[in-house]
Amino acid sequence: MQTLDYRSAFELAPIGLVISRERVMIDCNAEMLAIFGAVREQIVGRSFEVLYPTAAEYERTGERIVEMLDAQGRYADDRIMKRAGGELFWCHVSGHALDTRTPHAAGIWSFEDLSARRVLKVDFTPREREIAALVIEGHTSKEIGRKLAISPRTVDVYRARLMRKTGAATTPELVNKLLNG
């Protein structure tokens, strides 16, 4: 029987785990490698940017994380990420900044692959991916606009594009299609 200690718990956790410093992944577990279809060299020592569909999405998400950390330094959302082979998929990401004053200095992050429940069937632009994730969370156009530093009218334009691409007639139908493919 294997001795259970903190390192074993980290390695055997049923979700992807990463320890980071300044947005660089300094360690990860086996599940993280499996989720992203990567080997350690593709993850450890690299910026989180390699997990994002585009560099711009990486930058904007980093800014949003700093703004949205709660009092305990925690953040969570569902977003579209990129596997090592280039495949895009829905992923639930949760994190804990060890110091709320400098959120990217050091953190612990978990990743859960949602692709079994949420199939990505439509090709979205980077901005559409961001807005889709926030629409799923139930945010209004005004709230999304504030989070992304764009006007609510611009959000409405993107929401209409998402509805057209998914064939949804209403926002609840759009959410259903985004969640269930």
C-alpha contacts under 8 A as a table, 3 or more apart, distances in Angstrom:
res1	aa1	res2	aa2	distance
3	T	8	S	7.66
4	L	8	S	5.71
4	L	9	A	6.65
5	D	8	S	5.27
5	D	9	A	6.16
6	Y	9	A	5.04
6	Y	10	F	6.17
7	R	10	F	5.07
7	R	11	E	6.19
8	S	11	E	5.07
8	S	12	L	5.91
9	A	12	L	5.24
9	A	13	A	5.74
10	F	13	A	5.49
10	F	17	L	7.19
10	F	29	N	6.39
11	E	28	C	7.91
11	E	29	N	4.78
11	E	30	A	6.07
11	E	31	E	7.78
12	L	29	N	7.39
12	L	30	A	7.30
12	L	31	E	7.66
13	A	16	G	7.26
13	A	17	L	7.69
13	A	29	N	7.71
13	A	31	E	7.22
14	P	31	E	6.57
15	I	31	E	5.84
15	I	32	M	6.95
15	I	110	S	6.51
15	I	111	F	6.07
15	I	112	E	5.70
16	G	28	C	7.39
16	G	29	N	6.28
16	G	30	A	7.28
16	G	31	E	4.69
16	G	32	M	3.72
16	G	33	L	7.46
16	G	35	I	7.00
16	G	110	S	5.38
16	G	111	F	4.72
16	G	112	E	6.33
17	L	28	C	5.48
17	L	29	N	5.63
17	L	31	E	7.38
17	L	32	M	5.90
17	L	108	I	7.26
17	L	109	W	5.67
17	L	110	S	4.57
17	L	111	F	6.36
18	V	25	M	6.31
18	V	26	I	7.40
18	V	27	D	5.68
18	V	28	C	4.36
18	V	29	N	6.88
18	V	32	M	7.47
18	V	108	I	5.83
18	V	109	W	5.10
18	V	110	S	6.42
19	I	25	M	5.95
19	I	26	I	5.73
19	I	27	D	5.29
19	I	28	C	6.43
19	I	106	A	7.47
19	I	107	G	5.84
19	I	108	I	4.72
19	I	109	W	6.42
20	S	23	R	5.85
20	S	24	V	5.32
20	S	25	M	4.49
20	S	26	I	5.31
20	S	27	D	7.14
20	S	105	A	7.80
20	S	106	A	5.40
20	S	107	G	5.16
20	S	108	I	6.36
20	S	109	W	7.73
21	R	24	V	5.31
21	R	25	M	6.71
21	R	26	I	6.81
21	R	104	H	6.60
21	R	105	A	5.13
21	R	106	A	4.33
21	R	107	G	6.56
22	E	104	H	4.93
22	E	105	A	4.65
22	E	106	A	6.35
23	R	47	S	5.76
23	R	48	F	5.94
23	R	104	H	5.87
23	R	105	A	7.46
23	R	106	A	7.88
24	V	44	V	7.85
24	V	45	G	6.12
24	V	46	R	5.40
24	V	47	S	4.20
24	V	48	F	5.97
25	M	28	C	7.22
25	M	43	I	6.55
25	M	44	V	5.24
25	M	45	G	5.49
25	M	46	R	5.71
25	M	47	S	6.11
25	M	48	F	6.53
26	I	44	V	5.24
26	I	45	G	5.29
26	I	46	R	7.69
27	D	44	V	5.50
27	D	45	G	7.68
28	C	32	M	6.29
28	C	33	L	7.52
28	C	40	R	7.81
28	C	43	I	7.64
28	C	44	V	6.78
29	N	32	M	5.46
29	N	33	L	6.78
30	A	33	L	5.15
30	A	34	A	6.27
31	E	34	A	4.91
31	E	35	I	6.06
32	M	35	I	5.18
32	M	36	F	6.32
32	M	111	F	7.01
33	L	36	F	5.36
33	L	37	G	5.71
33	L	38	A	4.90
33	L	39	V	5.99
33	L	40	R	6.83
33	L	43	I	7.68
34	A	37	G	4.96
34	A	38	A	6.56
35	I	38	A	7.89
35	I	83	R	7.49
35	I	112	E	7.72
35	I	113	D	6.27
36	F	51	L	7.86
36	F	82	K	7.26
36	F	83	R	4.36
36	F	84	A	5.79
37	G	83	R	5.93
37	G	84	A	5.62
37	G	85	G	7.04
38	A	42	Q	5.98
38	A	43	I	7.09
38	A	83	R	7.47
38	A	84	A	5.51
39	V	42	Q	5.54
39	V	43	I	6.98
40	R	43	I	5.29
40	R	44	V	5.59
41	E	44	V	5.69
41	E	45	G	7.51
42	Q	46	R	7.03
42	Q	84	A	7.64
43	I	46	R	5.47
43	I	47	S	7.84
43	I	50	V	7.87
46	R	49	E	7.97
46	R	50	V	7.34
47	S	50	V	6.29
48	F	51	L	5.61
48	F	52	Y	7.30
48	F	58	Y	7.55
49	E	52	Y	5.40
49	E	54	T	7.71
49	E	55	A	6.25
49	E	58	Y	5.50
50	V	82	K	7.69
50	V	84	A	7.90
51	L	81	M	5.79
51	L	82	K	5.05
51	L	83	R	6.53
51	L	84	A	7.53
52	Y	55	A	6.88
52	Y	57	E	6.60
52	Y	58	Y	5.85
52	Y	80	I	7.58
52	Y	81	M	5.03
52	Y	82	K	5.31
53	P	57	E	6.97
53	P	80	I	7.53
53	P	81	M	6.04
53	P	82	K	5.39
53	P	88	L	7.05
53	P	126	P	7.54
54	T	57	E	5.34
54	T	58	Y	6.54
54	T	126	P	7.18
55	A	58	Y	5.04
55	A	59	E	6.30
56	A	59	E	5.10
56	A	60	R	6.13
56	A	126	P	7.93
57	E	60	R	5.16
57	E	61	T	5.90
57	E	126	P	6.52
57	E	127	R	7.97
57	E	130	E	7.88
58	Y	61	T	5.30
58	Y	62	G	6.16
59	E	62	G	5.16
59	E	63	E	6.40
60	R	63	E	5.15
60	R	64	R	6.17
60	R	148	L	7.87
61	T	64	R	4.93
61	T	65	I	6.05
62	G	65	I	5.17
62	G	66	V	6.56
63	E	66	V	5.40
63	E	67	E	6.53
64	R	67	E	5.13
64	R	68	M	6.02
64	R	147	K	6.92
64	R	148	L	7.74
65	I	68	M	5.17
65	I	69	L	6.00
65	I	75	Y	6.61
66	V	69	L	5.80
66	V	103	P	6.20
66	V	104	H	7.85
68	M	75	Y	6.70
69	L	72	Q	7.55
69	L	73	G	5.12
69	L	74	R	5.28
69	L	75	Y	5.23
69	L	100	T	7.56
69	L	103	P	7.99
70	D	73	G	5.20
70	D	74	R	5.47
70	D	75	Y	6.81
71	A	74	R	7.47
71	A	100	T	7.46
72	Q	96	H	7.87
72	Q	100	T	7.17
73	G	96	H	5.50
73	G	97	A	4.99
73	G	98	L	6.94
73	G	99	D	6.97
73	G	100	T	5.00
73	G	103	P	7.22
74	R	94	S	7.41
74	R	95	G	5.62
74	R	96	H	4.46
74	R	97	A	6.35
75	Y	94	S	5.67
75	Y	95	G	5.25
75	Y	96	H	6.52
76	A	92	H	7.36
76	A	93	V	5.49
76	A	94	S	4.11
76	A	95	G	6.27
77	D	92	H	5.83
77	D	93	V	5.54
77	D	94	S	6.62
77	D	133	A	7.84
78	D	90	W	6.77
78	D	91	C	5.54
78	D	92	H	4.29
78	D	93	V	6.10
78	D	133	A	6.12
79	R	90	W	5.62
79	R	91	C	5.46
79	R	92	H	6.44
79	R	93	V	7.45
79	R	129	R	7.51
79	R	130	E	7.29
79	R	133	A	5.70
80	I	88	L	6.36
80	I	89	F	5.31
80	I	90	W	4.48
80	I	91	C	5.94
80	I	129	R	6.73
80	I	133	A	7.89
81	M	88	L	5.61
81	M	89	F	5.52
81	M	90	W	6.25
81	M	91	C	6.29
82	K	85	G	7.87
82	K	86	G	5.67
82	K	87	E	5.58
82	K	88	L	4.53
82	K	89	F	6.37
83	R	86	G	5.25
83	R	87	E	5.28
83	R	88	L	6.40
83	R	89	F	7.65
84	A	87	E	7.48
88	L	120	L	7.46
89	F	113	D	7.63
89	F	114	L	7.43
89	F	115	S	5.83
89	F	119	V	7.35
89	F	120	L	6.20
90	W	113	D	6.56
90	W	114	L	5.25
90	W	115	S	5.57
90	W	118	R	6.48
90	W	119	V	7.48
90	W	120	L	7.11
91	C	111	F	6.56
91	C	112	E	5.57
91	C	113	D	4.79
91	C	114	L	5.15
91	C	115	S	7.27
92	H	111	F	5.73
92	H	112	E	5.04
92	H	113	D	6.61
92	H	114	L	6.70
93	V	109	W	7.03
93	V	110	S	5.72
93	V	111	F	4.80
93	V	112	E	6.62
94	S	109	W	5.63
94	S	110	S	5.21
94	S	111	F	6.73
95	G	107	G	6.78
95	G	108	I	5.61
95	G	109	W	4.19
95	G	110	S	6.25
96	H	107	G	5.45
96	H	108	I	5.32
96	H	109	W	6.45
97	A	100	T	5.95
97	A	102	T	7.84
97	A	103	P	5.01
97	A	104	H	6.75
97	A	105	A	7.61
97	A	106	A	6.02
97	A	107	G	4.41
97	A	108	I	6.74
98	L	103	P	7.12
98	L	105	A	7.76
98	L	106	A	5.69
98	L	107	G	5.44
98	L	108	I	7.72
99	D	102	T	5.58
99	D	103	P	5.86
99	D	105	A	7.36
99	D	106	A	7.24
100	T	103	P	5.12
102	T	105	A	5.53
103	P	106	A	6.92
103	P	107	G	7.47
104	H	107	G	6.79
113	D	116	A	7.56
114	L	117	R	5.56
114	L	118	R	5.72
115	S	118	R	4.79
115	S	119	V	5.35
115	S	120	L	7.51
116	A	119	V	6.77
117	R	179	L	7.40
117	R	180	N	6.49
118	R	178	L	7.19
118	R	179	L	5.19
118	R	180	N	5.09
118	R	181	G	5.81
119	V	179	L	7.62
119	V	180	N	6.45
119	V	181	G	4.74
120	L	123	D	7.83
120	L	178	L	7.71
120	L	181	G	6.09
121	K	181	G	6.17
122	V	165	K	7.00
122	V	166	T	7.04
124	F	127	R	7.92
124	F	128	E	5.56
124	F	129	R	5.89
124	F	162	L	7.95
125	T	128	E	5.07
125	T	129	R	6.24
126	P	129	R	5.15
126	P	130	E	6.49
127	R	130	E	5.11
127	R	131	I	6.23
127	R	158	Y	7.98
128	E	131	I	5.10
128	E	132	A	5.88
128	E	158	Y	6.28
128	E	159	R	7.82
128	E	162	L	6.89
129	R	132	A	5.07
129	R	133	A	6.25
130	E	133	A	5.31
130	E	134	L	6.48
131	I	134	L	5.11
131	I	135	V	6.00
131	I	144	I	7.09
131	I	155	V	7.32
131	I	158	Y	7.35
131	I	159	R	7.33
132	A	135	V	5.05
132	A	136	I	6.19
132	A	159	R	7.72
132	A	162	L	7.47
132	A	178	L	7.38
133	A	136	I	5.26
133	A	137	E	6.55
134	L	137	E	5.02
134	L	138	G	6.61
134	L	139	H	5.82
134	L	144	I	6.57
135	V	138	G	5.12
135	V	139	H	5.46
135	V	140	T	7.26
135	V	144	I	7.91
135	V	175	V	6.87
136	I	139	H	7.56
136	I	175	V	5.44
136	I	178	L	7.39
136	I	179	L	7.46
139	H	142	K	7.97
139	H	143	E	5.79
139	H	144	I	6.12
140	T	143	E	5.14
140	T	144	I	6.11
141	S	144	I	5.06
141	S	145	G	5.92
141	S	152	P	4.95
141	S	153	R	7.56
141	S	155	V	5.63
141	S	156	D	6.39
142	K	145	G	5.08
142	K	146	R	6.26
142	K	151	S	7.44
142	K	152	P	4.82
142	K	155	V	7.97
143	E	146	R	5.11
143	E	147	K	6.23
143	E	152	P	7.86
144	I	147	K	5.06
144	I	148	L	6.07
144	I	152	P	7.21
144	I	155	V	6.98
145	G	148	L	5.24
145	G	149	A	5.50
145	G	150	I	4.64
145	G	151	S	5.09
145	G	152	P	4.92
145	G	154	T	7.69
145	G	155	V	6.19
146	R	149	A	5.04
146	R	150	I	6.55
146	R	151	S	7.50
146	R	152	P	7.93
147	K	150	I	7.97
150	I	154	T	6.53
150	I	155	V	7.24
151	S	154	T	5.20
151	S	155	V	6.52
152	P	155	V	4.92
152	P	156	D	6.26
153	R	156	D	4.97
153	R	157	V	6.38
154	T	157	V	5.05
154	T	158	Y	6.40
155	V	158	Y	5.13
155	V	159	R	6.03
156	D	159	R	4.91
156	D	160	A	6.10
157	V	160	A	5.16
157	V	161	R	6.39
158	Y	161	R	4.96
158	Y	162	L	6.19
159	R	162	L	5.01
159	R	163	M	6.17
160	A	163	M	5.00
160	A	164	R	6.13
161	R	164	R	5.03
161	R	165	K	6.09
162	L	165	K	5.12
162	L	166	T	6.10
162	L	174	L	7.55
163	M	166	T	5.25
163	M	167	G	5.63
163	M	168	A	4.72
163	M	169	A	6.55
163	M	170	T	7.51
163	M	171	T	7.68
163	M	174	L	5.93
164	R	167	G	5.11
164	R	168	A	6.54
165	K	168	A	7.93
166	T	174	L	7.02
166	T	177	K	6.79
166	T	178	L	7.90
167	G	174	L	7.92
168	A	171	T	7.38
168	A	173	E	5.40
168	A	174	L	5.01
168	A	177	K	7.29
169	A	173	E	6.47
169	A	174	L	7.27
170	T	173	E	5.15
170	T	174	L	6.16
171	T	174	L	4.84
171	T	175	V	6.19
172	P	175	V	5.09
172	P	176	N	6.22
173	E	176	N	4.97
173	E	177	K	6.13
174	L	177	K	5.11
174	L	178	L	6.08
175	V	178	L	5.07
175	V	179	L	6.03
176	N	179	L	5.13
176	N	180	N	5.88
176	N	181	G	7.84
177	K	180	N	5.18
177	K	181	G	5.09
178	L	181	G	5.53
